[in-house]
Amino acid sequence: MSYEAQAALTNDSTFIGRSNAAAAQQSEIFKDDQRPDYVALAGSVMRGQNEELAALCRLAAAGPGIADKADLGDGTIDQALVTDADLLALTQANWPTAAALYYAPDGTPL
């Protein structure tokens, strides 16, 4: 895996936008979850809290095989090689981690 490609993904405006869109879509589901920290993260995402959205984007870029998938091998990336299905799966998988970074299990901010 190339950390350069991973870093490039986290700074690619289109990848950031797509990651934010996946998070917004998932927040519509997680807002009704029974876990208060998931609900709190959903609220933050719906309000456009940049820190939480950036964390989800960084975690997506660090996902297994994602940087390799986008890496063109010449020091550049093509974020389009990361599919919407990849972003959906990454967002769902990373939701618990991001929720725990910012919220206690009872949903109060850390």
C-alpha positions, 0 to 999 in steps of 0.5 A, a space after each residue: 500500500 502507498 501512504 502517498 496514495 492514501 494521503 492523496 485520497 484524503 486531499 482529493 476534493 471529489 473523494 472527500 465529496 463522495 465520502 461525505 455523501 456516503 456518510 450523509 446517506 448512512 446518517 439517515 439510517 443511523 439516526 434511528 439506531 438504538 446506540 446513542 453514539 451512532 445517533 450522535 454521529 449521525 446528527 453531527 454528519 447531518 449538521 455537516 460537522 467537518 471534524 467528524 466528516 474528515 475522520 470518516 474520510 480519512 478512515 475510508 482512505 485507509 481502508 483495506 486495499 483502497 489506496 492500492 485500488 486508487 494508486 496509478 503507480 506513477 505518484 498519482 491517483 484516480 479516486 474514481 477507481 474506488 467504487 460507490 459500493 466501496 465507499 458504502 461498505 467503508 462508511 458502514 464499517 467505520 461508523 462504530 470507530 468514528 462514533 467512539 472517537 467523538 461520543 461516549 456510549 451514551 451519546 455525550 460528546 467526548 
